Amino acid sequence: MCFSAQASFTSGAVLTTIGVGTFRQAGKSDRKLFAAIPFLFGLQQLAEGVLWITLKSGGEELVQNVAAHLFLVAALIVWPLMVPASIWMMEEVKMRKKILAGLMAAGGILSLFYTVCLIFYKITPQIQSFHIVYLNNFPNLLAGGSFGIYFAATVVSIFVSSVKRMWLFGVLITISLAVTGLFYQEYLTSVWCFFASLMSVSIYWVLSESRSRVDQLTTVFQR
């Protein structure tokens, strides 16, 4: 996250707490994966908070390396697969479910690519202008298409969903990406993950509405 370790730790603590409540709010098992997103975002921010401390102290290279990889595993491997997969699990419209399956497959391929990159290539996190940048020598195998695939998996999939109020989460994530791309392009990975993590708070609202509709239908059928 930009600015400081304190900001990362604060957002991480708040998100993990909200994430516990969101997970409890989920109810049905097909919403559990989606409900876990705020909690995992919180853990990601805590990892970057540790990275801030180790980068500023100039020591603890092992801890620094672990923290950097934990953050990037979430950013590059978990999110492209987990976001479309979690929405696919909730979807009930067959055509939309097929589209989400395709986006999930694309995200899975990207996740596999980044898994290989994180195993075999060097990552060098640095603090630049109050932000963390993750320097790397990843192969340009997917050329400029990697961002397009990432965007489709993590953003477009949200708008494909027929779940009520899911569009709100999508709009907030899109705005966060636009702001990051406009003002923090060089630090996209770190800053967008921070903004997106804050936007994930809206997931509680999405799930509360979804659960309310399920409860109403259950009541109707029981009469």
Secondary structure per residue as TSV (DSSP state, phi and psi in degrees):
chain	resnum	aa	ss	phi	psi
A	1	M	-	360.0	155.4
A	2	C	-	-76.9	160.2
A	3	F	S	86.9	-63.2
A	4	S	-	-166.5	165.2
A	5	A	H	-66.3	-36.4
A	6	Q	H	-59.9	-40.2
A	7	A	H	-65.2	-41.2
A	8	S	H	-65.9	-44.3
A	9	F	H	-65.8	-39.4
A	10	T	H	-64.5	-49.2
A	11	S	H	-64.0	-37.2
A	12	G	H	-64.0	-43.0
A	13	A	H	-65.9	-43.1
A	14	V	H	-64.6	-44.6
A	15	L	H	-67.8	-39.4
A	16	T	H	-65.7	-36.6
A	17	T	H	-65.7	-47.3
A	18	I	H	-63.2	-36.1
A	19	G	H	-61.8	-36.5
A	20	V	H	-63.2	-44.8
A	21	G	H	-65.1	-39.0
A	22	T	H	-64.6	-40.9
A	23	F	H	-63.7	-39.7
A	24	R	H	-67.7	-32.2
A	25	Q	H	-71.0	-23.3
A	26	A	H	-58.1	-43.1
A	27	G	-	76.5	-98.4
A	28	K	S	-63.3	149.8
A	29	S	G	-64.9	-27.9
A	30	D	G	-72.8	-6.9
A	31	R	G	-106.6	-4.6
A	32	K	H	-63.2	-42.9
A	33	L	H	-64.0	-43.2
A	34	F	H	-64.2	-38.9
A	35	A	H	-66.3	-23.4
A	36	A	T	-78.2	-10.1
A	37	I	H	-58.5	-49.1
A	38	P	H	-59.7	-39.9
A	39	F	H	-62.3	-44.3
A	40	L	H	-68.4	-36.0
A	41	F	H	-60.6	-39.6
A	42	G	H	-62.6	-43.8
A	43	L	H	-63.0	-36.9
A	44	Q	H	-63.5	-42.8
A	45	Q	H	-67.0	-35.5
A	46	L	H	-64.4	-38.5
A	47	A	H	-62.6	-40.5
A	48	E	H	-72.4	-27.3
A	49	G	H	-62.8	-43.0
A	50	V	H	-61.8	-39.6
A	51	L	H	-63.1	-40.8
A	52	W	H	-55.8	-46.5
A	53	I	H	-64.0	-45.0
A	54	T	H	-69.5	-33.8
A	55	L	H	-68.5	-38.8
A	56	K	H	-73.7	-33.2
A	57	S	H	-78.5	-25.0
A	58	G	T	77.9	10.1
A	59	G	-	-128.0	-167.3
A	60	E	-	53.5	57.6
A	61	E	H	-62.9	-35.1
A	62	L	H	-65.0	-46.5
A	63	V	H	-62.8	-41.5
A	64	Q	H	-60.2	-44.2
A	65	N	H	-66.4	-41.5
A	66	V	H	-64.9	-44.8
A	67	A	H	-62.7	-42.6
A	68	A	H	-63.1	-42.6
A	69	H	H	-70.7	-35.6
A	70	L	H	-62.2	-43.2
A	71	F	H	-62.7	-46.5
A	72	L	H	-73.0	-30.8
A	73	V	I	-59.7	-44.2
A	74	A	I	-66.1	-47.3
A	75	A	I	-68.0	-42.4
A	76	L	I	-101.9	-24.4
A	77	I	I	-109.4	-48.4
A	78	V	I	-71.3	-52.5
A	79	W	H	-62.8	-44.0
A	80	P	H	-61.4	-24.1
A	81	L	H	-98.8	-41.5
A	82	M	H	-70.2	-39.5
A	83	V	H	-61.8	-55.9
A	84	P	H	-65.6	-33.3
A	85	A	H	-65.4	-42.4
A	86	S	H	-67.3	-36.5
A	87	I	H	-73.9	-37.2
A	88	W	H	-59.3	-40.0
A	89	M	H	-63.7	-30.8
A	90	M	H	-86.6	-20.8
A	91	E	-	-71.6	139.1
A	92	E	-	-115.0	-14.7
A	93	V	-	-84.5	122.0
A	94	K	H	-58.7	-47.1
A	95	M	H	-62.7	-43.7
A	96	R	H	-64.3	-36.5
A	97	K	H	-64.4	-37.5
A	98	K	H	-66.1	-41.8
A	99	I	H	-62.4	-43.3
A	100	L	H	-64.7	-33.9
A	101	A	H	-63.5	-40.2
A	102	G	H	-65.0	-42.6
A	103	L	H	-65.8	-35.4
A	104	M	H	-65.4	-40.6
A	105	A	H	-64.7	-42.7
A	106	A	H	-63.2	-43.4
A	107	G	H	-63.7	-35.6
A	108	G	H	-65.2	-39.7
A	109	I	H	-63.6	-43.9
A	110	L	H	-63.8	-40.7
A	111	S	H	-62.1	-39.9
A	112	L	H	-64.4	-42.3
A	113	F	H	-59.4	-46.6
A	114	Y	H	-71.3	-27.3
A	115	T	H	-61.8	-45.9
A	116	V	H	-61.9	-43.1
A	117	C	H	-61.4	-44.3
A	118	L	H	-70.4	-23.5
A	119	I	H	-80.5	-41.1
A	120	F	H	-107.1	-8.6
A	121	Y	S	-122.3	154.2
A	122	K	-	-82.6	139.6
A	123	I	E	-114.5	130.9
A	124	T	E	-126.3	97.1
A	125	P	E	-77.7	140.0
A	126	Q	E	-141.3	150.6
A	127	I	E	-91.2	122.9
A	128	Q	E	-135.6	120.6
A	129	S	T	51.7	49.4
A	130	F	T	66.2	22.5
A	131	H	E	-136.2	161.2
A	132	I	E	-102.4	128.9
A	133	V	E	-114.6	139.3
A	134	Y	E	-106.1	93.6
A	135	L	E	-73.5	139.9
A	136	N	E	-154.4	166.6
A	137	N	-	-119.8	40.6
A	138	F	-	-58.3	143.6
A	139	P	-	-66.6	146.1
A	140	N	-	-87.6	46.4
A	141	L	T	-63.7	-40.8
A	142	L	T	-94.6	7.7
A	143	A	T	50.0	-138.2
A	144	G	T	-83.1	-1.1
A	145	G	H	-75.9	-15.3
A	146	S	H	-62.1	-40.3
A	147	F	H	-67.9	-38.6
A	148	G	H	-61.4	-42.6
A	149	I	H	-65.7	-43.2
A	150	Y	H	-60.9	-44.5
A	151	F	H	-63.2	-44.0
A	152	A	I	-62.0	-43.5
A	153	A	I	-70.6	-40.7
A	154	T	I	-96.5	-19.3
A	155	V	I	-117.7	-53.4
A	156	V	I	-59.5	-39.4
A	157	S	H	-58.1	-31.3
A	158	I	H	-65.4	-40.7
A	159	F	H	-76.8	-18.5
A	160	V	H	-70.6	-30.2
A	161	S	-	-60.7	144.2
A	162	S	-	-96.5	0.5
A	163	V	S	-65.2	130.5
A	164	K	T	-60.5	136.6
A	165	R	T	74.0	-1.6
A	166	M	H	-61.7	-29.8
A	167	W	H	-59.0	-32.5
A	168	L	H	-62.4	-45.6
A	169	F	H	-60.3	-41.4
A	170	G	H	-64.1	-42.6
A	171	V	H	-63.2	-44.7
A	172	L	H	-63.7	-41.7
A	173	I	H	-65.1	-40.3
A	174	T	H	-64.5	-43.0
A	175	I	H	-62.1	-42.0
A	176	S	H	-62.9	-37.6
A	177	L	H	-67.4	-42.1
A	178	A	H	-62.8	-44.4
A	179	V	H	-64.4	-43.6
A	180	T	H	-63.7	-45.5
A	181	G	H	-64.1	-32.3
A	182	L	H	-78.5	-41.3
A	183	F	H	-109.2	-20.8
A	184	Y	-	-133.1	40.6
A	185	Q	G	-56.7	-38.0
A	186	E	G	-71.3	-17.3
A	187	Y	G	-120.1	34.1
A	188	L	H	-55.4	-46.0
A	189	T	H	-59.7	-47.7
A	190	S	H	-72.8	-50.1
A	191	V	H	-71.1	-41.0
A	192	W	H	-65.0	-38.6
A	193	C	H	-61.6	-35.5
A	194	F	H	-66.9	-50.6
A	195	F	H	-61.6	-42.6
A	196	A	H	-62.6	-36.7
A	197	S	H	-64.0	-39.9
A	198	L	H	-65.6	-39.0
A	199	M	H	-66.5	-23.5
A	200	S	T	-67.1	-12.3
A	201	V	T	-59.1	-30.1
A	202	S	H	-64.8	-15.8
A	203	I	H	-60.5	-34.8
A	204	Y	H	-59.0	-42.1
A	205	W	H	-67.2	-42.4
A	206	V	H	-58.9	-46.9
A	207	L	H	-71.3	-32.9
A	208	S	H	-65.8	-38.4
A	209	E	H	-68.8	-42.7
A	210	S	H	-62.8	-43.3
A	211	R	H	-67.7	-35.8
A	212	S	H	-62.1	-40.9
A	213	R	H	-66.1	-40.2
A	214	V	H	-63.4	-43.3
A	215	D	H	-63.2	-38.0
A	216	Q	H	-65.5	-43.6
A	217	L	H	-64.7	-39.2
A	218	T	H	-62.4	-41.2
A	219	T	H	-63.6	-40.6
A	220	V	H	-62.5	-46.2
A	221	F	H	-70.2	-24.1
A	222	Q	H	-80.0	-16.1
A	223	R	-	-76.4	360.0
